[in-house]
Amino acid sequence: MHMIHHDRQDYPASVAEQEALVAAILNGHAEPSVIFTEHPPMYSIGTSGSESDVLSRCIDGESMAVYATGRGGEVTYHGPGQLLCYVIADLRAAPDLHRHVHRLEEMIIRTLADFDIQAGRHRRGIGVWVDGKKIAAVGVRCRKWITFHGIALNIHPNLRHFSGIVPCGMADAPVTSMQALGSETDRAQVEQVAGRHCAIFFDD
């Protein structure tokens, strides 16, 4: 699994990079990759989402860009203090999207365990949860069994920015972060650990 690291990207540039990698893998010109990145404050609307779930485009005087996107899922927030793990994986040999999502979740569950945070899955929906609060959101897309998009882990984002949306379509499902759970760490440390677990799950 080839690893690509960006300090920060605008969302459209990130999607374009992922699309280019998908096309290159399909043409035999690139290998499966994971992109670690961060976005400026923004909301994305997945294929199951609706503009009505965007409640405000300005939080504490800060404007939020809004993008419709082809990933699965509903509306979510991305911004500074998150780690975005966009996994461009080739599932043609084992075409199982549920298994792919399970691996994304497990990668983050094990990453959090290394920071003494006990996380898991929840019956309310996909993603990674801690005590009924979502700490990582999943949204993926698959084209000819090449996946893109991925999972977003809350390290220390401004959690108030989630108040501008109905996150993942669940108004009563609060979000949390590593910082809110008492883990004072930075993205570089988390990215290093996540990269190690990503290699375990996606190098086969």
C-alpha positions in Angstrom: 0.0 0.0 0.0 1.6 3.3 -1.2 1.1 6.1 1.4 0.6 9.7 0.4 0.8 12.5 3.0 -0.6 16.0 2.6 -0.7 18.7 5.3 -4.0 20.0 3.9 -6.0 19.9 0.7 -9.1 21.6 -0.5 -11.8 19.0 -0.8 -12.3 19.2 -4.6 -8.5 18.7 -5.1 -8.6 15.7 -2.8 -11.4 14.1 -4.7 -9.6 14.8 -8.0 -6.5 13.1 -6.7 -8.5 10.1 -5.7 -10.3 9.9 -9.0 -7.0 10.0 -10.8 -5.6 7.2 -8.7 -8.7 5.0 -9.4 -8.3 5.5 -13.1 -4.5 4.8 -12.9 -5.1 1.5 -11.0 -7.7 0.4 -13.5 -5.3 1.1 -16.3 -2.5 -0.7 -14.5 -0.4 2.4 -14.0 -0.6 2.8 -10.2 -0.8 0.7 -7.0 -3.4 0.8 -4.2 -2.8 3.8 -2.0 -3.9 5.6 1.1 -4.0 9.3 1.3 -3.6 11.0 4.7 -4.8 14.5 4.6 -6.9 17.3 6.2 -9.4 19.8 4.8 -10.4 23.3 5.6 -13.7 23.5 7.4 -16.5 22.1 5.1 -19.5 19.9 4.9 -19.9 17.1 2.4 -23.3 15.6 1.3 -23.1 11.9 0.4 -25.5 10.1 -1.9 -27.9 9.4 0.9 -27.8 12.9 2.2 -29.9 16.0 1.7 -29.3 19.8 1.7 -31.9 19.9 4.5 -29.4 18.3 6.8 -27.1 21.4 6.4 -28.5 23.6 9.2 -26.0 26.5 8.9 -23.1 27.5 6.7 -21.6 29.8 9.3 -20.5 28.7 12.8 -19.0 31.2 15.2 -18.4 33.6 12.3 -16.5 30.9 10.2 -18.0 30.0 6.8 -18.3 26.4 5.8 -18.0 25.3 2.2 -20.6 22.7 1.2 -19.9 20.0 -1.5 -22.1 17.4 -2.9 -20.0 14.2 -3.3 -20.4 10.7 -4.7 -19.4 8.9 -1.6 -22.0 6.8 0.3 -23.6 8.2 3.5 -25.2 11.4 4.4 -23.8 14.8 5.6 -20.6 15.0 7.5 -18.1 17.6 8.6 -14.4 17.8 7.7 -11.9 20.3 9.1 -8.7 21.0 10.9 -8.0 18.5 13.7 -9.2 15.5 11.8 -7.2 12.8 10.1 -8.7 11.8 6.7 -7.7 8.3 5.6 -8.7 7.9 1.9 -8.0 4.3 1.0 -7.9 3.6 -2.7 -8.0 -0.2 -2.6 -8.3 -2.8 -5.4 -11.1 -5.2 -4.5 -11.3 -7.0 -7.8 -9.8 -10.2 -6.4 -12.2 -10.2 -3.4 -15.2 -8.0 -4.3 -16.7 -7.4 -0.9 -17.5 -3.8 0.1 -18.8 -4.7 3.5 -15.4 -6.3 4.3 -13.6 -3.1 3.1 -15.7 -0.9 5.4 -15.1 -3.3 8.3 -11.4 -3.1 7.7 -11.5 0.7 7.7 -13.4 0.7 11.0 -11.0 -1.9 12.5 -7.9 0.2 11.4 -9.2 3.1 13.4 -10.4 1.0 16.4 -6.9 -0.4 16.7 -5.3 3.0 16.2 -7.4 4.4 19.1 -6.5 1.4 21.3 -2.9 2.4 21.0 -3.9 5.7 22.5 -5.8 3.9 25.3 -9.2 4.7 23.9 -11.6 1.7 23.7 -13.7 2.2 20.6 -16.0 -0.1 18.6 -18.9 -0.4 16.3 -22.5 0.6 17.2 -25.9 -0.8 16.0 -26.9 2.7 14.9 -24.6 2.7 11.9 -21.2 2.3 10.4 -18.3 4.2 11.7 -16.3 4.1 15.0 -18.0 4.9 18.3 -17.0 5.5 21.9 -19.7 5.2 24.6 -22.5 6.0 22.1 -20.6 8.9 20.5 -19.2 8.8 17.0 -15.4 9.5 16.8 -14.9 8.4 13.1 -17.2 8.6 10.1 -17.0 6.3 7.1 -18.1 7.1 3.6 -16.9 5.1 0.5 -17.4 4.8 -3.2 -16.5 1.9 -5.4 -15.9 2.1 -9.2 -15.3 -1.2 -11.0 -14.2 -2.6 -7.5 -11.7 0.1 -6.9 -12.6 2.0 -3.7 -12.0 5.6 -2.8 -13.0 8.0 -0.1 -12.7 6.4 3.4 -12.8 7.3 7.1 -12.4 10.5 9.1 -11.0 10.4 12.6 -11.7 13.2 15.1 -8.4 14.0 16.8 -9.0 17.6 18.0 -11.4 19.3 15.7 -13.7 22.1 16.7 -16.7 20.0 17.7 -19.0 23.0 17.5 -18.7 22.8 13.7 -20.8 19.7 13.8 -23.7 21.8 15.1 -24.2 23.1 11.6 -25.4 19.7 10.3 -27.4 16.7 11.2 -24.3 14.4 11.3 -24.8 11.2 9.3 -28.6 11.8 9.4 -28.8 11.4 13.2 -29.7 14.5 15.1 -29.4 12.8 18.5 -26.1 11.1 17.8 -23.4 13.3 19.4 -19.8 13.3 18.2 -16.6 13.1 20.2 -12.9 13.4 19.6 -9.7 12.0 21.0 -9.1 15.3 22.8 -12.5 15.3 24.3 -11.8 11.9 25.7 -8.6 13.1 27.3 -6.0 12.1 24.7 -3.7 15.1 24.0 -1.9 14.0 20.9 -1.3 15.5 17.5 -2.0 14.4 14.0 1.6 13.4 13.2 1.5 10.8 16.0 -1.9 9.5 15.1 -1.1 9.3 11.4 2.0 7.3 12.1 0.0 4.7 14.1 -2.8 4.7 11.6 -0.4 4.1 8.8 1.0 1.0 10.6 -2.4 -0.5 11.0 -3.4 0.5 7.4 -0.5 -1.5 6.1 -1.7 -4.5 8.1 -5.2 -4.5 6.7 -4.7 -3.3 3.2 -1.4 -4.8 2.0 -2.8 -8.2 1.1 
